[in-house]
Amino acid sequence: MEFGNTQGAGNRRLIGIGGVVVFHALLIWALVSGLARKAIEILPAPIETRIIEEVRPPEDIPPPPPPPTLDIPPPPFVPPPEVNIATPPPRTNTIVAQSTVPTPPPAPAPVVKAPPSVALKIDSRRCRLPEYPAVSQRLGEAGSVVLQLLVGTNGRVTDSKIVTTSGYPRLDEAARKALSLCKFDPAVVEGVPTAAWGTLKYTFKPEQ
């Protein structure tokens, strides 16, 4: 009984090994056939070369027509300006008759003489003399004062001022007040009385 079991087990092992061998053989065949197909597909297609002939344009095409010519009108005619040159009138010989009677010379223009001008004259003898201030006499004050008087057209003094002082204001003021009341002959310019300035000097002397 043991021998028979051993022989059956050996047969089953051989069948299993044979099945594995057949399986591997089929697997190898499938791989080989698939790889060969892929290798054929991967290989690039062969390159084809062709000779391309040069394309030449047809020789019978006529050239393009020339551009049309345009008729340019001539420039407008401008007449030249007319220039009028004035010609002098013809000279005629004229005879001028001259009188032999001499013409009298023109009468001289009348000479108008302007009236003489009269300068202002100031004379202290025509005036009331100034009074000697009592204080100045007592103190012995003396001296000369020079006044400038403006005499109007009526001969009256309208303004006065002291030009040179006597050194004492009392004497200067006494002379100015008294001599401003005088009346003189006014200055005359071309016959017309005119206001003018005149100078008058007066001296105060103490009584002996």
Order of alpha helices (4+ residues) and beta strands (2+ residues): alpha-alpha-beta-beta-alpha-beta-beta-beta
